Amino acid sequence: MHFTLKQVRYFVAVAEFGTVSRAAQELSISQSAVTEGIKDLEAHLGVKLFERRRRGLDTTHQGHIFLRHAKAILTEVVNAETSLSGASNEMRGKLNIGVTSLTAGYVLSDILSRFRRAWPGVEVSAVEDTGEYLEHLLVGGELDIAVMIASELRNPQALHSDILTVSQFRLWLPFGHPLSSKESISLTDIAAEPQILLDVDEMQGNRLLSALGSRPNIAFRTKSVEAVRSLVASGAGVALLPELVYRPWSLDGDRIESRDVSGALPVVQFGLVWRRGASQSNVTRAFLDVAQSHHATRSR
């Protein structure tokens, strides 16, 4: 007996929302139906997909791997349905999007997937660069819209922003780290710990370093989130990163834990940015609608 699309949808919903109750609410079905669907899926696959935590459910390493395939399955189903619906004739045009390295995989990917399913006739071109250069392209009219960190725009007089989600900084720890057993972790507790710093312009690195004191212990700087994940998981240090980019496993399958930190840490506001006063095409407005509705659903 093969697993069903219904079970795949239940699994993806629980993985995205973190609890069975929230997934059931979004799917408009009973919690018991979701629970049974996940149980049957795990039995068929022969692996455990979730681990229960104090704050909800986290995917296991096998669950994290299966999630990529599950999303691809659902995308192909929608694509198959759309190809027969004539929707490709409803809207055509071109959309030029800017994106920073951090938002490319953690914010834009889901939005773009939904947009392409809704409007397959639109040609999308994306440019990845620093926030500063994307602002330059927006002001110059070379981009229609950008998906980036919008909390500290360099040219707010010329640009308009719409915040999609706000992400708190959390502490990433290797599995079994002594700090993981503390009920409350302060900035003082982690000041002496070797820090793995994600060195990209939108990460507000200077503000983070200031919060850690005058002489933070920087063990490694990297521009790769996956490198941070691997270094933390291997015990090379700890990291402060937005909750949005947290995943419980490194690429090598090592466990990473995440904890709240008390203290004055900045927050990261991910959003859409476009030129103030610019005339928006139907394509741009459609992209805005998809992005806003997607994140409104996720934040409920």
N, C-alpha and C positions, 0 to 999 in steps of 0.2 A: 504494500500500500504506500503510495506517494504522499508527501505533505501537500497541503492545499494552499491556494492563494489567500484564503481567509486566515490561515495560521500564520502565513508570512506577514500579512497586514497587522495582525495582533502583535507579533514579535517586534516589528519596526515601531509600532506605536509605543510599546512598553520601553523599548530601548531609547526612544527620543524623549519621552516624558518622564521616565524614571520611576513610575509607580503604576501598578495595575489599575488603581482607582482612576487616576488621571487618564490613562489610555482608554479605559472603558467609557469615561465621560466623553472623550473626543470622538470615539467610535459609535457612541449612542447605543451601547449594548451593556449587558450585565458584567460585573466583575468576574463572576463564576465562569462565564463563557470565555473570557480572555484567559483566565487561569487554566482552564481545561485545554484551550487551544495551544498554549505554550507548553503545557505538560505533554500533550500528544506530539508536538513538534520535537521536543527534546527526546522523547522515546523513539521517534522515527530516526532522528539523526544520531542517536546514541551518545550525545554529549550534553553537558550542563550549560545552558545559555546565559543564566543569570546567577548572581550572588546577592543575597540580601544584606543590606547595610542599614545603619541607623537612619540615614536620610532617604532610603528607598532601595531601588535595585540597580546594580551595576552589571554590565555585560562581563562575562568571563572572557578569557582570551579566545576561546572557540566562538563565543557569541560575537565578539568584536569582528572576527574574520567573517562569520556568516552574515553580519549586518551589511557589509559591502555588497555581497551577492544578493541579499534580500532586496535592497534598494534598487539594484540593477534589474531584478526580476519585475518589480512593480513599475519601474520606468518603461520597460519594454512592453508590458501589458497596456499601459496608457498609450504608448506610441502606436501600438497595433490598433487600438480603438480609434485613435485620432486619424490614422491614415485612411480609415474608411468613412469618416464623418464629414469630409469636405471642409474641415476647419482650416486647412492650409490656404484656402482661398479667401478667408475672412479678413486677414490683415497681412500686408507685405511691407517691406521697407528695410532699413538698416539701423541698428542701434550700436553706438560706440560707447563702450563702458570702460572706466578706469578702475583699477583695484590695487590695493597694496598687498604685499606678500602675506601679511597676517590674515587679511580678510578673504583672500582668494579661496582658501580651502575650508574656512570655518563659517563664512557668511555667504559669499557669492555662490558657492557650488549648489546649495539647495535651492536658492532663489532662481538661478539660471536654469536648473533642471525643470522647475515648475513652469518657468516662463516659456521654455522651448516646447514643453508639452502643450501648453495653452495656445501658443502662436508659432507653430512650426514653419510658417512661411516667412518669418522675420530673420534676416541675416544679422548675426551678432558678432561684433569684433571687440575683443577685450585687450587692454594694455595694462601690464603690471609694472608699477614703478613706485617711487617714494611718494608720500603724501604731498610734499612740497611741489614736486613736478606735476602731479595730478591736478593740483590747484591751478598751476600755470596753464595746463591744457584745457581745463574747464573755463577759465577766464577768457582764454583765446578762442573758445568755441570749437575746439578740436575734439572734445568729448561731450556727449549728451548728458552723462551722469556718471558718478563715481561711487563705489562702495568702499568705504574707508572709515578710519577712526575719526569721528566728527567732533570730539570734545574740545580740541584745541586747534581750530583752523587758523592758519596764518593770515588769511585775507577774508575775514568774516563780512566785511562791508560789501564784497563783490559776490559772495557765495551764500546760498541758502542750504540748510541742512535739515534732515528729518531723522531723528534718532529711532533706530529699529530695536536695539536692545542695549542694556547696560550690564556690564560684567564686572564683578568684584575680583580683586586679586586674592588668590589663595596660595597656600604653601604646598609645594610638591615635595614629597619625601620618598626615599626608597622604602620598600616594604620592611617592616620591623624596626624602623628608625626609633630611637628612644623618645623623640618628641611626639610620635604618633600616639603614645599612651597618655599624654597629658590632656586634662580636660580643657585647659585654656592655654593657648600659645600666644606669647607676646612678641613684639619686635625685639625686645631685649633677649628673649630666648634664642632667637635665630641670628643675632648680630654677629656672633663669632663663628657661625657655621660657614663652611665654604659655599659660595654662591655660584650657581650656573646662570649666567646673564644672557637673556635673549637680546641681542644687540641689533635691533631694528628701530628705525626712527620713530615709529608710532608707539613704541612701548613705554615712553615716558621714563627712560632709564635713569635720568638724573634725579627725578623725584623719588624713585624707588631707592636709589643709593642714599639719598639724603635721609630717608626714613630709617635706614639701617645704621645711621651714625656717621661720624667723620671719617672712619677708616674701615669700610666694609671689606670683607674677605672675599675677593673675587677670584674664584678658582679657574673659571673658563668663560670666555665670551664666544657666542656663536650666533649666526643669523638663521639657524635652522631650528624649528620647533622640535623636529624629530631627534635632532642631536641633543637638545635639552632633555627630552624624554629618556633617551638612552643613557645619558650621563647621570641623570638623577637615579634611574633604576639600577645602575651599576654601583651606586654608592659614592660617586665622585663629588657629590654635593647636593644642595637643596636649591629650589627655585621658586620665585614668586611670579606667577603668571595669571592672566585672566581665567576665570572659571570656564569660559566658553571654549577654550582650547584644550581643556583637560581631557585626557583619555587614560583609563586605568592600566594600560599595557604599553610597553615599549615595542619596537619592531622585533626585538629578540624574544618577546614573550615574558619579560620580567615585569613584576607588579609595581605600580606607582600609587602611592596614597596621596590624598589631598585633604588639607585641613584649613579651617578658618584661622585667621590671625587678628588679634585685637590690636588696634593702633591706627594711626593716621596714614592709611594707604590710599593712593589715587584709585579712581574707578575708570573703566574704559567704556566709552560710548561708541558703539558701532552704528553707522548710519549711512544714509544716502545724501550725496552732495551734488548740487547743480548750480549753474550760474544764476545769480539773482536777476530777475526780470527777463530771463530768456524765454522765448516762445517754445513751448514743448510740443513735439509731434505726438500723434496718436500712439506711436510705438513707445515713446518715452513714458507717456502717461500709463500705458498698459503695463510697462515694467514696474513703475511705481506702485500700481495697484496690486500686482502680484507680490512684490516685496513686502508691502505694508500688511496685506492680508495674511501672508505666511507668518510673519513675526507676531501679529496680533493673536493668531491662533496658538502659537507656541508659548506666549507669555500669559495666557489665561490661567 
